[in-house]
Amino acid sequence: MALLGTDDFKDARIDKIVYKVLELTDRDTQWICVGERLSDQMGMSVISFGEDAFGDDLEELKKKDIPVPDYLRKMEFVLHGPDVFGFTSW
């Protein structure tokens, strides 16, 4: 939404960008789910940074410094994070 300069959730261009990013995601090492950013409860597709990115201890998750995979760094102009999210669905 920020990249496109819109706050319209129904803008079809948003879906196209999200689907392209998800298509390029390495699903063998980065798992995808729908989550809610804890800082503002904004719902979004979440690309995890591997098994170490999950946990029940919020403070421990906030302290972790998990490196962003190189291929995701190349797409950082459309990505937000890293951040801590609450799981909502797969």
Secondary structure, DSSP 8 states (H G I E B T S, - for coil): -TTTT---TT-HHHHHHHHHHHHHS-TTTS-EEEEEETTT--EEEEE--SGGG--S-HHHHHH------HHHHTTTTT---S--EEEEE-
